[in-house]
Amino acid sequence: MPLISLSLKHGRTLEDARARLETTLADVNAKFGMMITRTEWSADRNQAKVYGRGFEIDMRIDATDLHVTGDIPLLGKLLGQPFLKGLKGSLERTFQKRLT
């Protein structure tokens, strides 16, 4: 059961980080929309939960960090790896940090 857990210092204001989180999710939706069933945002737009066919991803920002956790049990290696690679790539482009 693939689990992901990523954190990075965003080095931005909370407002800018929030906007970049929205940009990231728009990018992921554009690339993997056929796999995503819904996205739920918190009232303050600092957290989003993305639900899809066989996965859940939680993305949250605070004053200093971006946190991404998720469970991708049904996607497995065949679809899970391309999805994770796409998510990391989008985060890197949007937040301009290299994720390992």
N, C-alpha and C positions, 0 to 999 in steps of 0.2 A: 504494500500500500504506500505509494509515493506521498511523502509529506514535504512541504516546502516551508522554509522559515528564512526570511531575508530582512535585514535591517540596515539602514544606511543613514548617515547624517546628511540632511538635505542642505544645510547651510543657507537657508532662505527664510524669509518672513513666513509666518503661518499662512497669510493670505496668498502669497506666491506659491507656496508648497501645495496649498489646496487647489489652486488653478492648475498646477502641473499634474496633480493626481487626476483631476477631471480630464486633462489632455491625454494622460496615459490610458485611462479607461476608454476614452473615445477611440484611441488608436487600436487597443486590444479588441474592441467591439467591431471595428472596421475589418480587422484581419480574421477574427475568430467568431464573428457574429452568429454563424450557423451553429456553434457549439454552446453559446450563452443563452440561457432561458430568461434570466432577469438580473437586474442590478438594484440593490437597495442602498440608498444613501441615508446617513444619519441626518438629523435636523440641521446640524452645524456644518455639514458637508466635509467633515474631517475624517469620515470613515465610510467605506463602501464595501458591501458584500456582493460578490459576483457568484451567481449560481449557474451551473451549466449541466449538460448531460454527463454525469459522472464526476463532477468536481464542485468544490466550493473554495473560493479565495476571499480572504479578508484583507483589505488594504486600509491602513490607518496612518494618519500623520499626527504628530504632536509638535510642540514648539521647536524641537531639534531633530527629530528622526522620522523616517518613513519605515513602517513595519508592514511586511507582507507575510501572511501565513495562509496555508491552504492544505487541502486534502484532495488528491486526484486518484482515488482508488480505481475507478472504472476506465479511465483513459489509458492507464498502463503506459508501457514504453512506446507503443506504436504512435499514439496521439499525444501522450503526456509530455514527451520530450520536445516535440515541435512547439507545443503550447507554452511550456516553460521558457524555451529559448525566445519565443516571440514576446512573452511578458517581460523577461529580463532585458531584451533589446529595447523595448518601448520605454522601460524605466530608465535605462542608460541614456537614451536619446533625450528624454524629457527632463531628467534630473541631472544629466551630464556627469554621471559617476560610472565607473567601471565596476560591475558586479562580478564576483567570482563564485 
